[in-house]
Amino acid sequence: RDHQGLLEVRNVEALYGQAILAVRDVSLEVREGSVVALLGANGAGKTTTLKAISNLLGPARGRVSRGEILWQGESVGNLSASELVARGIVQVLEGRHVFPQLTVEENILSGGFVRRPSRIDLKDSLEKVYTWFPRLRDKRTTKAGLTSGGEQQMVAIGRALMTRPKLVLLDEPSMGLAPIIVQEIFEIIRSLNTESGVSFLIAEQNANLALRYAHHAYILETGRVALSGTAEELSTRDDVHDFYLGGS
Ligand code: ATP
């Protein structure tokens, strides 16, 4: 398939406060219709990179101090997170952050209002989310706080899909979840990508897993891209295996 450039991150540096350099120099590209993995150990700068793209660093007193972020060829570094959502970029935060007292359906619907949609539009988007995540339809009247970790991750993704994104930034979707559930979630991501053309940039510590689902991957090390390539290339290189994938 021919993937056109969607997102381009050029030499981005990001700081927390005055001096904590969380991202030193990151350049990466997400082409339309692709799944890209952002790999690296704890603290390598994955979360900071995603938040730099979606302009969510502010609340943690972080900022992009150098470099450029392009969306479909246009510089978007000065757009707010909600303006970026309107353009088609949405982030699913690490740790899910569902509203525990609201039902599964209320949580999903909360993602839809960003676009000021009509009621029909909202219903249609909700139906689509239930088609992707049949489990959520079964649990739609359950308080989100009472669902499993895997279901909460699905709610978080479903809520993001309500904004009808072109690109979803997913932070550590496997965190704290049983392997069987993680696989179920990644299979849904793959179908969303192949059937709906939604692109994904997925930060993952579980590199072996992410490389099975990604087209392309970047490996971060102390805030820099140490290696990048197609998922196939990276997963078959011995050095990558030994140094970054735990040798297993
Ligand atoms: P994780 O898997 O823990 O999310 P990560 O690869 O996503 O790791 P980041 O969370 O981006 O890494 O962190 C990169 C660096 O920035 C780390 O050294 C971290 O301690 C630091 N850092 C992250 N958030 C903040 C913050 N709000 N204030 C100060 N330093 C921070």
Residues whose N, C-alpha, C, O or C-beta is under 5 A from the ligand:
A	BS01	ATP	Y16 I20 A22 A41 N42 G43 A44 G45 K46 T47 T48 T49 A60
